[in-house]
Amino acid sequence: MQISRRIGAHLSVAGGLVQAAQNAMTMGANCLQVFSGSPRVWARKPIDSFPYDTFITFCKDQDFGPIFTHALYLINLASDNPDLLTKSIGVLKYDLEFDSRIHGGGVIVHLGSHQGRGFAVSKQRVVKALKEILVGTPKSSTFLIENSAGQSGKLCSDLKEIRELLDAVDSPRLGWCFDTCHAFCAGYDLKTVEKDIATLNLWDSLKVIHLNDSRDLFKSGRDRHENVGEGSIGKDRMKQFLTNPKFAHLPLILEVPGFNGDGPDAKNIAIVKDLIG
């Protein structure tokens, strides 16, 4: 395995940022994804309440990172509800400020659902919101759109939609995250998806991979993660994907249930390393 390969997991920050990083290292990881607060409520701690300098120093000393922030699940930038849209924009501005202060790799965002209206109808509302968020946040922060499985009208199950949003916003601070489970359930074959990415000219804007197996079948449109190699994607497809040199430079973040049901664990990290070889 390449020593420089970045393999990490989404972990709780209940014990603090440094503790989360230490927990990741204990399981064999060298990068991390966190929430800036609870993923299911809008409230956030004061932005100045985190020990940023201590965390940055720790990561530098341990050669640990990058650190990604995952936005909360309540967000919908395609909503026609003004209150929901305002809250979504506000909490994303907070997360991009957080990303800047931890010297992070970006904020990974599920954009939300078109609620049956379709992408074309929702596009301009999303573009307007993205521009407002980027204008009102540090230039050192990065917004990363995550592809979806398409469940319940979720945006960006079609990678063409990500391309359209990148073109419309036209900012170097806007990129994307590729989730293997979501792509598989949206109908993308992991053995050939590099061609889809190339056709849409999406390589330069791709910054990170969410490495998750799927509990559901190919093109199911469902979003339920499984431990690496234990789901419908399976070890053979995962190995082919992980050993594809086109993806080798990208950090891998696991968002799996874990073999004890407690989230990403050392066994999943070890499986990934074994598949990479």
VOKOL-563308 format. One record per residue (C-alpha): x negated, y negated, z negated; residue number from 0. Coordinates in nm, 3 decimals. Each point is the difference from the previous one (the first is absolute). Layout:
<nodes>
<node><u>X</u><v>Y</v><w>Z</w><k>NUM</k></node>
...
</nodes>
This chain:
<nodes>
<node><u>0.000</u><v>0.000</v><w>0.000</w><k>0</k></node>
<node><u>-0.116</u><v>-0.353</v><w>0.072</w><k>1</k></node>
<node><u>-0.095</u><v>-0.155</v><w>-0.335</w><k>2</k></node>
<node><u>0.124</u><v>-0.340</v><w>0.118</w><k>3</k></node>
<node><u>0.354</u><v>0.128</v><w>0.063</w><k>4</k></node>
<node><u>0.247</u><v>-0.185</v><w>-0.219</w><k>5</k></node>
<node><u>0.258</u><v>0.229</v><w>-0.160</w><k>6</k></node>
<node><u>0.238</u><v>-0.131</v><w>-0.262</w><k>7</k></node>
<node><u>0.345</u><v>0.015</v><w>-0.151</w><k>8</k></node>
<node><u>0.287</u><v>-0.208</v><w>-0.126</w><k>9</k></node>
<node><u>-0.027</u><v>-0.012</v><w>-0.380</w><k>10</k></node>
<node><u>0.166</u><v>-0.181</v><w>-0.288</w><k>11</k></node>
<node><u>-0.156</u><v>-0.314</v><w>-0.148</w><k>12</k></node>
<node><u>0.179</u><v>0.052</v><w>-0.333</w><k>13</k></node>
<node><u>-0.339</u><v>0.016</v><w>-0.173</w><k>14</k></node>
<node><u>-0.143</u><v>-0.288</v><w>0.201</w><k>15</k></node>
<node><u>-0.178</u><v>-0.036</v><w>0.333</w><k>16</k></node>
<node><u>-0.336</u><v>0.132</v><w>-0.118</w><k>17</k></node>
<node><u>0.166</u><v>0.302</v><w>-0.161</w><k>18</k></node>
<node><u>0.183</u><v>0.075</v><w>0.327</w><k>19</k></node>
<node><u>-0.332</u><v>-0.007</v><w>0.186</w><k>20</k></node>
<node><u>-0.161</u><v>0.224</v><w>-0.262</w><k>21</k></node>
<node><u>0.291</u><v>0.245</v><w>0.028</w><k>22</k></node>
<node><u>-0.048</u><v>0.008</v><w>0.377</w><k>23</k></node>
<node><u>-0.372</u><v>0.068</v><w>-0.037</w><k>24</k></node>
<node><u>0.071</u><v>0.282</v><w>-0.245</w><k>25</k></node>
<node><u>0.205</u><v>0.178</v><w>0.265</w><k>26</k></node>
<node><u>-0.274</u><v>-0.048</v><w>0.261</w><k>27</k></node>
<node><u>0.134</u><v>-0.310</v><w>0.175</w><k>28</k></node>
<node><u>-0.195</u><v>-0.311</v><w>0.098</w><k>29</k></node>
<node><u>0.280</u><v>-0.240</v><w>0.092</w><k>30</k></node>
<node><u>0.344</u><v>-0.084</v><w>-0.133</w><k>31</k></node>
<node><u>0.352</u><v>-0.127</v><w>0.059</w><k>32</k></node>
<node><u>0.211</u><v>-0.165</v><w>-0.272</w><k>33</k></node>
<node><u>0.319</u><v>-0.194</v><w>-0.061</w><k>34</k></node>
<node><u>-0.041</u><v>-0.350</v><w>-0.142</w><k>35</k></node>
<node><u>0.298</u><v>0.078</v><w>-0.227</w><k>36</k></node>
<node><u>0.302</u><v>0.229</v><w>-0.011</w><k>37</k></node>
<node><u>0.101</u><v>0.103</v><w>0.354</w><k>38</k></node>
<node><u>0.370</u><v>-0.015</v><w>-0.090</w><k>39</k></node>
<node><u>0.043</u><v>-0.342</v><w>-0.162</w><k>40</k></node>
<node><u>-0.067</u><v>-0.352</v><w>0.127</w><k>41</k></node>
<node><u>-0.162</u><v>-0.130</v><w>-0.320</w><k>42</k></node>
<node><u>-0.378</u><v>-0.036</v><w>-0.001</w><k>43</k></node>
<node><u>-0.259</u><v>-0.088</v><w>-0.263</w><k>44</k></node>
<node><u>-0.159</u><v>-0.345</v><w>0.025</w><k>45</k></node>
<node><u>-0.254</u><v>0.020</v><w>0.282</w><k>46</k></node>
<node><u>-0.279</u><v>-0.118</v><w>-0.233</w><k>47</k></node>
<node><u>0.055</u><v>0.284</v><w>-0.250</w><k>48</k></node>
<node><u>-0.221</u><v>0.259</v><w>0.173</w><k>49</k></node>
<node><u>-0.376</u><v>0.038</v><w>-0.079</w><k>50</k></node>
<node><u>-0.106</u><v>-0.051</v><w>0.361</w><k>51</k></node>
<node><u>-0.369</u><v>-0.073</v><w>-0.060</w><k>52</k></node>
<node><u>-0.048</u><v>0.309</v><w>-0.215</w><k>53</k></node>
<node><u>0.171</u><v>0.217</v><w>0.259</w><k>54</k></node>
<node><u>-0.194</u><v>-0.145</v><w>0.294</w><k>55</k></node>
<node><u>-0.330</u><v>0.052</v><w>-0.184</w><k>56</k></node>
<node><u>0.093</u><v>0.359</v><w>-0.085</w><k>57</k></node>
<node><u>0.088</u><v>0.081</v><w>0.361</w><k>58</k></node>
<node><u>-0.322</u><v>-0.155</v><w>0.128</w><k>59</k></node>
<node><u>-0.217</u><v>0.181</v><w>-0.254</w><k>60</k></node>
<node><u>0.166</u><v>0.335</v><w>0.076</w><k>61</k></node>
<node><u>0.019</u><v>-0.047</v><w>0.378</w><k>62</k></node>
<node><u>0.374</u><v>0.050</v><w>-0.041</w><k>63</k></node>
<node><u>0.257</u><v>-0.123</v><w>0.249</w><k>64</k></node>
<node><u>0.171</u><v>-0.132</v><w>0.197</w><k>65</k></node>
<node><u>0.300</u><v>-0.071</v><w>-0.223</w><k>66</k></node>
<node><u>0.341</u><v>-0.022</v><w>0.164</w><k>67</k></node>
<node><u>0.318</u><v>-0.139</v><w>-0.151</w><k>68</k></node>
<node><u>0.333</u><v>0.160</v><w>0.087</w><k>69</k></node>
<node><u>0.297</u><v>-0.236</v><w>0.004</w><k>70</k></node>
<node><u>0.311</u><v>0.087</v><w>-0.198</w><k>71</k></node>
<node><u>0.285</u><v>0.202</v><w>0.150</w><k>72</k></node>
<node><u>0.276</u><v>-0.263</v><w>-0.028</w><k>73</k></node>
<node><u>-0.135</u><v>-0.216</v><w>0.283</w><k>74</k></node>
<node><u>0.197</u><v>-0.053</v><w>0.319</w><k>75</k></node>
<node><u>-0.132</u><v>-0.265</v><w>0.238</w><k>76</k></node>
<node><u>0.277</u><v>0.087</v><w>0.247</w><k>77</k></node>
<node><u>0.282</u><v>-0.068</v><w>-0.246</w><k>78</k></node>
<node><u>0.276</u><v>-0.249</v><w>0.081</w><k>79</k></node>
<node><u>0.048</u><v>-0.052</v><w>-0.376</w><k>80</k></node>
<node><u>-0.175</u><v>-0.334</v><w>-0.076</w><k>81</k></node>
<node><u>-0.064</u><v>0.090</v><w>-0.365</w><k>82</k></node>
<node><u>-0.161</u><v>0.335</v><w>0.087</w><k>83</k></node>
<node><u>-0.210</u><v>-0.159</v><w>0.273</w><k>84</k></node>
<node><u>-0.119</u><v>-0.279</v><w>-0.231</w><k>85</k></node>
<node><u>-0.094</u><v>0.250</v><w>-0.272</w><k>86</k></node>
<node><u>-0.181</u><v>0.218</v><w>0.255</w><k>87</k></node>
<node><u>-0.206</u><v>-0.291</v><w>0.128</w><k>88</k></node>
<node><u>-0.080</u><v>-0.117</v><w>-0.353</w><k>89</k></node>
<node><u>-0.124</u><v>0.334</v><w>-0.129</w><k>90</k></node>
<node><u>-0.208</u><v>0.057</v><w>0.314</w><k>91</k></node>
<node><u>-0.168</u><v>-0.338</v><w>-0.051</w><k>92</k></node>
<node><u>-0.085</u><v>0.118</v><w>-0.352</w><k>93</k></node>
<node><u>-0.146</u><v>0.325</v><w>0.129</w><k>94</k></node>
<node><u>-0.215</u><v>-0.175</v><w>0.261</w><k>95</k></node>
<node><u>-0.133</u><v>-0.231</v><w>-0.272</w><k>96</k></node>
<node><u>-0.072</u><v>0.312</v><w>-0.208</w><k>97</k></node>
<node><u>-0.174</u><v>0.161</v><w>0.300</w><k>98</k></node>
<node><u>-0.220</u><v>-0.304</v><w>0.042</w><k>99</k></node>
<node><u>-0.096</u><v>-0.013</v><w>-0.366</w><k>100</k></node>
<node><u>-0.102</u><v>0.368</v><w>-0.018</w><k>101</k></node>
<node><u>-0.192</u><v>-0.036</v><w>0.330</w><k>102</k></node>
<node><u>0.235</u><v>0.266</v><w>0.133</w><k>103</k></node>
<node><u>0.043</u><v>0.174</v><w>0.333</w><k>104</k></node>
<node><u>0.355</u><v>-0.120</v><w>0.054</w><k>105</k></node>
<node><u>0.362</u><v>0.019</v><w>-0.112</w><k>106</k></node>
<node><u>0.184</u><v>0.295</v><w>0.154</w><k>107</k></node>
<node><u>0.367</u><v>-0.073</v><w>0.066</w><k>108</k></node>
<node><u>0.315</u><v>0.187</v><w>0.100</w><k>109</k></node>
<node><u>0.169</u><v>-0.286</v><w>0.187</w><k>110</k></node>
<node><u>0.351</u><v>0.125</v><w>-0.075</w><k>111</k></node>
<node><u>0.306</u><v>0.106</v><w>0.196</w><k>112</k></node>
<node><u>0.181</u><v>-0.157</v><w>0.294</w><k>113</k></node>
<node><u>0.319</u><v>0.135</v><w>-0.164</w><k>114</k></node>
<node><u>0.140</u><v>0.127</v><w>0.326</w><k>115</k></node>
<node><u>-0.061</u><v>-0.317</v><w>0.198</w><k>116</k></node>
<node><u>-0.306</u><v>0.136</v><w>0.179</w><k>117</k></node>
<node><u>-0.355</u><v>-0.132</v><w>0.025</w><k>118</k></node>
<node><u>0.067</u><v>-0.248</v><w>0.281</w><k>119</k></node>
<node><u>0.261</u><v>-0.185</v><w>-0.206</w><k>120</k></node>
<node><u>-0.215</u><v>0.001</v><w>-0.316</w><k>121</k></node>
<node><u>-0.333</u><v>-0.085</v><w>0.159</w><k>122</k></node>
<node><u>0.013</u><v>-0.380</v><w>-0.015</w><k>123</k></node>
<node><u>0.107</u><v>-0.001</v><w>-0.365</w><k>124</k></node>
<node><u>-0.295</u><v>0.226</v><w>-0.086</w><k>125</k></node>
<node><u>-0.244</u><v>-0.207</v><w>0.205</w><k>126</k></node>
<node><u>0.114</u><v>-0.322</v><w>-0.168</w><k>127</k></node>
<node><u>-0.042</u><v>0.158</v><w>-0.344</w><k>128</k></node>
<node><u>-0.346</u><v>0.136</v><w>0.084</w><k>129</k></node>
<node><u>-0.117</u><v>-0.341</v><w>0.118</w><k>130</k></node>
<node><u>0.133</u><v>-0.167</v><w>-0.315</w><k>131</k></node>
<node><u>-0.177</u><v>0.256</v><w>-0.220</w><k>132</k></node>
<node><u>-0.333</u><v>-0.038</v><w>0.178</w><k>133</k></node>
<node><u>0.010</u><v>-0.381</v><w>-0.001</w><k>134</k></node>
<node><u>0.064</u><v>-0.004</v><w>-0.375</w><k>135</k></node>
<node><u>-0.273</u><v>0.243</v><w>-0.109</w><k>136</k></node>
<node><u>-0.383</u><v>0.013</v><w>-0.015</w><k>137</k></node>
<node><u>-0.182</u><v>0.044</v><w>0.329</w><k>138</k></node>
<node><u>-0.204</u><v>0.277</v><w>-0.162</w><k>139</k></node>
<node><u>0.312</u><v>0.216</v><w>-0.041</w><k>140</k></node>
<node><u>0.132</u><v>0.252</v><w>0.253</w><k>141</k></node>
<node><u>0.355</u><v>0.117</v><w>0.073</w><k>142</k></node>
<node><u>0.026</u><v>0.361</v><w>0.124</w><k>143</k></node>
<node><u>0.322</u><v>0.128</v><w>0.160</w><k>144</k></node>
<node><u>0.064</u><v>0.367</v><w>-0.074</w><k>145</k></node>
<node><u>0.161</u><v>0.223</v><w>0.262</w><k>146</k></node>
<node><u>0.319</u><v>0.167</v><w>-0.119</w><k>147</k></node>
<node><u>0.175</u><v>0.333</v><w>0.056</w><k>148</k></node>
<node><u>0.309</u><v>-0.186</v><w>0.125</w><k>149</k></node>
<node><u>0.229</u><v>0.107</v><w>-0.283</w><k>150</k></node>
<node><u>0.299</u><v>-0.232</v><w>-0.062</w><k>151</k></node>
<node><u>-0.099</u><v>-0.243</v><w>0.273</w><k>152</k></node>
<node><u>-0.349</u><v>-0.063</v><w>-0.137</w><k>153</k></node>
<node><u>-0.207</u><v>-0.220</v><w>0.229</w><k>154</k></node>
<node><u>-0.316</u><v>0.109</v><w>0.181</w><k>155</k></node>
<node><u>0.058</u><v>0.372</v><w>0.043</w><k>156</k></node>
<node><u>-0.083</u><v>-0.082</v><w>0.362</w><k>157</k></node>
<node><u>-0.358</u><v>-0.128</v><w>0.021</w><k>158</k></node>
<node><u>0.111</u><v>-0.229</v><w>0.282</w><k>159</k></node>
<node><u>0.181</u><v>-0.208</v><w>-0.263</w><k>160</k></node>
<node><u>-0.327</u><v>-0.054</v><w>-0.187</w><k>161</k></node>
<node><u>-0.161</u><v>-0.112</v><w>0.326</w><k>162</k></node>
<node><u>0.283</u><v>-0.247</v><w>0.063</w><k>163</k></node>
<node><u>-0.026</u><v>-0.147</v><w>-0.349</w><k>164</k></node>
<node><u>-0.378</u><v>-0.036</v><w>0.021</w><k>165</k></node>
<node><u>0.036</u><v>-0.181</v><w>0.333</w><k>166</k></node>
<node><u>0.278</u><v>-0.228</v><w>-0.124</w><k>167</k></node>
<node><u>-0.175</u><v>-0.104</v><w>-0.322</w><k>168</k></node>
<node><u>-0.346</u><v>-0.016</v><w>0.160</w><k>169</k></node>
<node><u>-0.209</u><v>-0.010</v><w>-0.317</w><k>170</k></node>
<node><u>-0.330</u><v>0.178</v><w>-0.076</w><k>171</k></node>
<node><u>0.134</u><v>0.049</v><w>-0.353</w><k>172</k></node>
<node><u>0.277</u><v>0.231</v><w>0.122</w><k>173</k></node>
<node><u>-0.083</u><v>0.366</v><w>0.054</w><k>174</k></node>
<node><u>0.155</u><v>0.338</v><w>-0.067</w><k>175</k></node>
<node><u>-0.018</u><v>0.325</v><w>-0.195</w><k>176</k></node>
<node><u>0.056</u><v>0.342</v><w>0.159</w><k>177</k></node>
<node><u>0.191</u><v>0.250</v><w>-0.215</w><k>178</k></node>
<node><u>-0.037</u><v>0.358</v><w>0.124</w><k>179</k></node>
<node><u>0.324</u><v>0.127</v><w>-0.156</w><k>180</k></node>
<node><u>0.202</u><v>-0.291</v><w>0.138</w><k>181</k></node>
<node><u>-0.152</u><v>0.036</v><w>0.347</w><k>182</k></node>
<node><u>0.060</u><v>0.376</v><w>0.008</w><k>183</k></node>
<node><u>0.364</u><v>-0.042</v><w>-0.106</w><k>184</k></node>
<node><u>0.046</u><v>-0.280</v><w>0.254</w><k>185</k></node>
<node><u>-0.111</u><v>0.234</v><w>0.280</w><k>186</k></node>
<node><u>-0.371</u><v>-0.074</v><w>0.041</w><k>187</k></node>
<node><u>-0.228</u><v>0.302</v><w>0.049</w><k>188</k></node>
<node><u>-0.308</u><v>-0.050</v><w>-0.218</w><k>189</k></node>
<node><u>-0.206</u><v>0.192</v><w>0.256</w><k>190</k></node>
<node><u>0.065</u><v>-0.263</v><w>0.267</w><k>191</k></node>
<node><u>0.104</u><v>-0.315</v><w>-0.190</w><k>192</k></node>
<node><u>-0.337</u><v>-0.162</v><w>0.069</w><k>193</k></node>
<node><u>0.117</u><v>-0.037</v><w>0.361</w><k>194</k></node>
<node><u>0.316</u><v>-0.180</v><w>-0.112</w><k>195</k></node>
<node><u>-0.209</u><v>-0.234</v><w>-0.213</w><k>196</k></node>
<node><u>-0.234</u><v>-0.068</v><w>0.292</w><k>197</k></node>
<node><u>0.285</u><v>-0.059</v><w>0.247</w><k>198</k></node>
<node><u>0.144</u><v>-0.266</v><w>-0.231</w><k>199</k></node>
<node><u>-0.343</u><v>-0.152</v><w>-0.066</w><k>200</k></node>
<node><u>0.042</u><v>0.052</v><w>-0.375</w><k>201</k></node>
<node><u>-0.344</u><v>0.128</v><w>-0.098</w><k>202</k></node>
<node><u>-0.155</u><v>-0.331</v><w>-0.103</w><k>203</k></node>
<node><u>0.291</u><v>-0.088</v><w>-0.229</w><k>204</k></node>
<node><u>0.017</u><v>0.343</v><w>-0.172</w><k>205</k></node>
<node><u>-0.162</u><v>-0.033</v><w>-0.343</w><k>206</k></node>
<node><u>0.097</u><v>0.304</v><w>-0.211</w><k>207</k></node>
<node><u>0.166</u><v>0.342</v><w>0.010</w><k>208</k></node>
<node><u>0.258</u><v>0.133</v><w>-0.242</w><k>209</k></node>
<node><u>-0.086</u><v>0.369</v><w>0.004</w><k>210</k></node>
<node><u>0.314</u><v>0.192</v><w>-0.092</w><k>211</k></node>
<node><u>0.146</u><v>0.332</v><w>0.107</w><k>212</k></node>
<node><u>0.377</u><v>0.027</v><w>0.054</w><k>213</k></node>
<node><u>0.274</u><v>0.199</v><w>-0.171</w><k>214</k></node>
<node><u>0.213</u><v>-0.045</v><w>0.312</w><k>215</k></node>
<node><u>-0.026</u><v>0.114</v><w>0.358</w><k>216</k></node>
<node><u>-0.148</u><v>-0.176</v><w>0.300</w><k>217</k></node>
<node><u>0.217</u><v>-0.287</v><w>0.127</w><k>218</k></node>
<node><u>0.236</u><v>0.039</v><w>-0.298</w><k>219</k></node>
<node><u>0.007</u><v>-0.374</v><w>-0.072</w><k>220</k></node>
<node><u>-0.038</u><v>0.071</v><w>-0.371</w><k>221</k></node>
<node><u>-0.260</u><v>-0.132</v><w>-0.243</w><k>222</k></node>
<node><u>-0.100</u><v>0.259</v><w>-0.260</w><k>223</k></node>
<node><u>-0.367</u><v>0.057</v><w>-0.067</w><k>224</k></node>
<node><u>-0.167</u><v>0.334</v><w>-0.075</w><k>225</k></node>
<node><u>-0.345</u><v>0.098</v><w>-0.125</w><k>226</k></node>
<node><u>-0.269</u><v>0.011</v><w>0.269</w><k>227</k></node>
<node><u>0.026</u><v>0.319</v><w>0.204</w><k>228</k></node>
<node><u>0.307</u><v>0.124</v><w>-0.187</w><k>229</k></node>
<node><u>0.271</u><v>-0.149</v><w>0.222</w><k>230</k></node>
<node><u>0.125</u><v>0.005</v><w>0.358</w><k>231</k></node>
<node><u>-0.313</u><v>-0.172</v><w>0.133</w><k>232</k></node>
<node><u>-0.215</u><v>0.275</v><w>-0.148</w><k>233</k></node>
<node><u>-0.374</u><v>0.050</v><w>-0.040</w><k>234</k></node>
<node><u>-0.079</u><v>0.063</v><w>0.366</w><k>235</k></node>
<node><u>0.155</u><v>-0.326</v><w>0.123</w><k>236</k></node>
<node><u>-0.144</u><v>-0.188</v><w>-0.296</w><k>237</k></node>
<node><u>-0.349</u><v>0.136</v><w>0.068</w><k>238</k></node>
<node><u>0.020</u><v>-0.097</v><w>0.366</w><k>239</k></node>
<node><u>0.116</u><v>-0.348</v><w>-0.097</w><k>240</k></node>
<node><u>-0.263</u><v>-0.045</v><w>-0.271</w><k>241</k></node>
<node><u>-0.287</u><v>0.115</v><w>0.222</w><k>242</k></node>
<node><u>0.103</u><v>-0.224</v><w>0.289</w><k>243</k></node>
<node><u>-0.288</u><v>-0.252</v><w>0.025</w><k>244</k></node>
<node><u>0.243</u><v>-0.276</v><w>0.103</w><k>245</k></node>
<node><u>0.137</u><v>-0.007</v><w>-0.356</w><k>246</k></node>
<node><u>-0.325</u><v>0.065</v><w>-0.187</w><k>247</k></node>
<node><u>-0.067</u><v>-0.365</v><w>-0.093</w><k>248</k></node>
<node><u>0.339</u><v>-0.052</v><w>-0.167</w><k>249</k></node>
<node><u>0.062</u><v>0.032</v><w>-0.376</w><k>250</k></node>
<node><u>0.237</u><v>0.281</v><w>-0.099</w><k>251</k></node>
<node><u>0.258</u><v>-0.059</v><w>-0.274</w><k>252</k></node>
<node><u>0.201</u><v>0.294</v><w>-0.138</w><k>253</k></node>
<node><u>0.359</u><v>-0.055</v><w>-0.116</w><k>254</k></node>
<node><u>0.082</u><v>0.363</v><w>-0.072</w><k>255</k></node>
<node><u>0.209</u><v>0.159</v><w>-0.279</w><k>256</k></node>
<node><u>-0.297</u><v>0.189</v><w>-0.147</w><k>257</k></node>
<node><u>-0.015</u><v>0.366</v><w>-0.089</w><k>258</k></node>
<node><u>0.132</u><v>-0.070</v><w>-0.350</w><k>259</k></node>
<node><u>0.253</u><v>-0.257</v><w>0.119</w><k>260</k></node>
<node><u>-0.193</u><v>-0.292</v><w>-0.148</w><k>261</k></node>
<node><u>-0.118</u><v>-0.160</v><w>0.323</w><k>262</k></node>
<node><u>-0.334</u><v>0.016</v><w>0.183</w><k>263</k></node>
<node><u>-0.252</u><v>0.228</v><w>-0.168</w><k>264</k></node>
<node><u>-0.348</u><v>0.148</v><w>0.025</w><k>265</k></node>
<node><u>0.126</u><v>0.308</v><w>0.185</w><k>266</k></node>
<node><u>0.146</u><v>-0.210</v><w>0.282</w><k>267</k></node>
<node><u>-0.322</u><v>-0.203</v><w>0.026</w><k>268</k></node>
<node><u>-0.202</u><v>0.324</v><w>0.013</w><k>269</k></node>
<node><u>0.224</u><v>0.138</v><w>0.276</w><k>270</k></node>
<node><u>-0.054</u><v>-0.313</v><w>0.208</w><k>271</k></node>
<node><u>-0.377</u><v>0.022</v><w>-0.043</w><k>272</k></node>
<node><u>0.006</u><v>0.367</v><w>0.093</w><k>273</k></node>
<node><u>0.206</u><v>-0.070</v><w>0.315</w><k>274</k></node>
<node><u>-0.241</u><v>-0.274</v><w>0.105</w><k>275</k></node>
<node><u>-0.286</u><v>0.245</v><w>-0.049</w><k>276</k></node>
</nodes>
